[in-house]
Amino acid sequence: MKRTFLRIAAAAAAALGLALGVTQGASAAPWPLPVDYHFSSGFIGGFLLPTVAPPGANDSSCRPSSAHPYPVVLVHGTFENQRDNWGGASPLLANNGYCVFAFSYGGPSAGSPIQGTGPIESGAARLSSFVDQVLAATGSAKVDLVGHSQGGMMPRYYLKYLGGAAKTDRLVALSPSNNGTTLDGITEFGRQLGLLEPANQFVVGPACAACVEQEIGSDFLTGLNAGGETVPGVGYTVITTTGDEVVTPYTNAFLPAAPNVTNITVQDQCPLDASDHLEIAYDPIALTDVLNALDPAHPRPVPCQVVLPVTGPLVG
C-alpha cells in the first residue's frame, strides 16, 4: 500500500482540486467543521493543494477571544504541506474557538506538493514573517505554535535566533526532531510517502537540505541545542509515540526536563494507541493533548481507543 501511496494521493487530490478549485483560503463548510483523524485520507485529500489552507485556517476576519487570546500557527513537517499535514488539527482547533493560521514553506516552489525540504534556517525566516502577518491581522501580542516533525523543531530556531520568544506563548510539538534522527529514519519517512519509489527518484541530500540538518549530530542541531534547548518565557509541550519510525529513537523528540517543559508519550495515556510518525498529527489522543497544552486551565479527558499507524482509528 505504501508503495502506491503517492499515486493514490495524486489521483484523489487532483479530483478534489477539480471539484473545489484551488484557492488561498479554506473552503466554506458546515459548522462545526468535520475533523479527519486519519492520516491516510488527510494526506490524500491535501497532497496536491499546498497553497490551500486546511479547513478552519486563515480566516482573516477571526479575532482571538478572551478564552483563547493567542492565534495558533500550524507548522508542517518535512515532505508535507499545510493542507495534508493539518486536516485534523486545524478544524479541531477552529471548532474549539481558536483563530488558526497555516502556511507552507521550504518547497522548490510554492505550488510543489512536497514542502519542508529547504534549509531549516530559511523555513524559520518564513515562519517569522508569517507570524508577523498573523499578529498584524489579529491584533494579538503573541501566537501559539503547533508543529509536526521538523515543524516542531524548526520553531526553536525562530524562538532562539529570530526574536520569536517575545512573540510566542507556547510551542506544542508532535514528534519533533529536537535531537535529530538517524538517516534510516529520514529515508523511512520518504519511503512511507512514496518519495523513494523508482518512479520518483527522490534523493536525500542536495534535494533535501532539511533532511541532512535533522540527522543526529548535524552542525545545525549542534548549534541549535548549544547552551540549552529552550528559552525563558515560552512553554513547551512535546507529544510523541513509541511507534515513531522517523524520529529514531523516539526519545530524541523530548526536551530536557524543566519547569516550562512537558514531555508526553501517548502510550503512557493509552496503550491501544499505535500511531506512528505520520498518524500522530491526526491521532485523537495526541490532538487532545494539543488542546490541553494550549489551554491547561481547562483540561479535557484524554480518550483511549485503537489507533493504527498511517490509517488511524478503527472507529471514528
N, C-alpha and C positions, 0 to 999 in steps of 0.2 A: 504494500500500500504506500509506504513512504517513497518508493522509487517513482511512483506516478503522481505524487502529490502536487508538484508544480503544474503538470499538465491539467490535472483536475481543477486546480486553482485558477489557471488561466482561462479555461473554458467557462467556469462558473462566474468568475469575476467579470469576464467580458460580457456575458449575458446580463449580469447585474448592471454593468455600466450602460448598456444599451437601454435597459428598462428605466433607469433612474436619471441618466445623464451625469456627466462629470462636472461637479460644481465645487466651489471652495468651501461651502458650508454644509452643515448636516441637513439631510432631507427632512421634510415635515413628516411627523409620525404621531400616532396616537399617544396619549398620556395616561398612565406612566409609560415610559419607553420600554420596549421589550429588552431584556438583558440576556445576552448569549453567554452561557457558562461552558462552552465547548470550543477549545482552540481550533479544532478541525474546521468547523463551519465558520468561525470568525475569520480565520486566515483565508479560507476560500473566498468568502464574501468581500474581503477587503484588499486582497493582494494587489490587484490592478488599479486601486484607487488611492494612491499615495498622497494626492493633493486634496482629497475629500476628508473632511473632519469626521470622526466617528460620531454615532448618534449621541446627541446631547451636548456636544462640544462646540465651541467657537460661536456662541450666541452673543453678538456684540451688544445686545440690549440687557444682558444679565448683570445684575448688581448684587454683590455679596450681601447676605443677611447678617443680622447681629448674631444669629446662631452659628453661622459659618462665614466669618468675616474675611477669610482669605480665599481667593480663587485657587483652583487646583490646576496645575500644569502637568500634563502627562508626557513622559519622555520615553520613547520606544527604544527597543534594543537593536543589536547588530542583525543585519539582514532583514529587519522588519520595517514597517512604516506605521504612521499614526493610525491608519484605518484597520490594518489587520492585527495590530497589537492590542487595540483598546476597544474592541467590540463588546466587551463585557464590562470593564471598569467605567468607561465613560457614561453609558446610560444609567448604570447603577448609581454613580455619584450624582448625576443630574436629578435622578428620581429622589435622591435624598437631600436635595436642596442646595447643592454646591454649584457654583459657576465653574464650568470645566472648559479647559482650553488644551488644544493639542496641535502638534506640528510635526513635520518630517524633516530630517536633517541627514547629512552625510552621505547622500547618494551621488552617483555620477551625474545625475540631472534631477531636477525637481520632480519630473514625471516618471522616474525609474521606480518600478515596484520594489526593488532592493535598495534599502536605505541603511544608514548607520555603518557604512564601511570606510568612510574617510577618517582622517586623523581625529582623534578624540578632542584635541585642543580646539580644532575648528568646530566640532559639534558643540563644545561648551560655549564658544563665542556665539554660535547661532542661538543656543538656549538663552544666553544673556540678553541678546537683542529681543527675543520673543517675550521674555519675562517683562522687559521694559514696556513692550507694546501692551501686554495684559494689564500691567499696573496703570498705564495711562488710560486705557479703555474703561477700567472698572473703578478707578479712583482709590484703589486699595494701597495700603502701605507695604504689604508683603504678599507672597504667594506660598502655597504648599506645593511641593514637588512629589510626584509619584512616578517611579521609573521601574523599568524591567530590564534585567541583564545589564548591558552596557549603560542603558538609561538609568539604572540605579546607582551606578558608579560614577559615570561622567559628571553628574551634577556636583560631585565633591570637588572637582577641578574648578567649576564655576564658583562654589562657595569659598574655596581657599584662595584662588588667584584672581578672580574677576569681579570681586565686590558683591558676590551673591549672598554672603552671610547676612548682610544688612537688609536684604530684600526677601529673605526666606524664613518662614517659621518652622516648617518641618520637612524632612526628606523621608519618604516611605519607599523602600526599595524591595522589589520582588526578585529574588535570586540574582543579586548584583555580583559583578565580577570584582569585588573590592580588593581581593588579594590575589587576583589572577586565576588562570586556569591552565591546564595542560593543553598542548597543541591538539592532543587527541580529543579534548572536549570541544574545541573550536571546530575541528573538522567534522566531528559527530553532529554538531549543530547544522553545519552546511549540508551534511548528508541527509539529515532528517527533513530538511526543507527542499531537498532535491537539487541543491546547488552544486553537488559534486557528481551528478549523473554525467555520463559521457556526452549527452546532448548539450549540456550546459557548460562544461569545462571551466567551472569556477576555480580559480587558483587562489589559495590563501597565501597572502604575501603582498606583492605590489598592488593587487586588486583590492586588498582589504587591509589598509594600514591599521584600522582599529583592532583587527584580529591579532596582529603582531603586538600591539601595545597592551593587549589584555593577557598575554602569556605571563605565567609566573616568572617573576624576576626581571621583567622588562624594564628598560630605562624609564619609561613613562610611569609605571606603577611604583617603582623605587622612589622616584621624585615625588609623586603624589602622596605617598604614605610616610615620607620622611617627616619627622617632627610631630607625628600624630595624625590619625586618620579622620578626626572630627575637628570642628571649630566651635568655639563657645557661642551660645545663644541660639543654636539650632537643635531641634530634637530629631533623633534618628531612629527609624524602625527598619529592621531587616527581617524579611519573611522568606524562608527558604524551605526546600524539601529534600529529604534524603534520596529521592529519586532523580535528582538533578544529574543529567548526563553531560551537561555542557560546562558549568562551573564545577570543576572536579579538582580536589574533593569538595563536596557541597559546603563544608565548614569554611571554605575560603570566602564565602559570602559575608560571614559575620564581621562585625566591627568590634574592636576591643571594648571590654566592659567599662562602662562609665555611667554617671547619673543621667546623662542625656541620651543613652543608647538602650534600645530594647531589641534583642535578638530572638526570633521566633522560628521554630521548626514545626511545620504544620502537623507532622505525625505525632508530636507531643500532645496535640489537641485532639487529633482524630487518626487513629491507626489505620482506618479504612481508606485514607487519602493516599493514593499512589500517584499523584500528579508529578509530572516531570518538569523540565525547564520550560517547555513550550506551554503546557497547560496551566502553569501556576498563575499566569496573568489573567486566566479565565476561571480559575478554581473558586467555587463558592466559599470554601473555608478561608482561603487566602484573601479573598476580596472582603470578607467580613473583618479580617484582621486589618485591612486597609481602612475601612470605615472606623474601626476602633482606634487606630493610630491617629487618624485625623481629628477624632472627637473623643478623647479618652474620658471626658467627664460623663459621657453617656454611652457606656459600653453595651454592646449587643451580645447576646449569647452566640457562641461560635457553633455552627451546625456540624454534624458529623454524618457523612454519607460516603458511599463508594464513589471514588473519582479515579478514572483510569488515565494513564499517560495519553497525551495528544487528543483523545476523543472526549474526555471529560466525564461528568457524572453519568451513572447508569440511569438515574431517574431525574427528570427536571431539565 
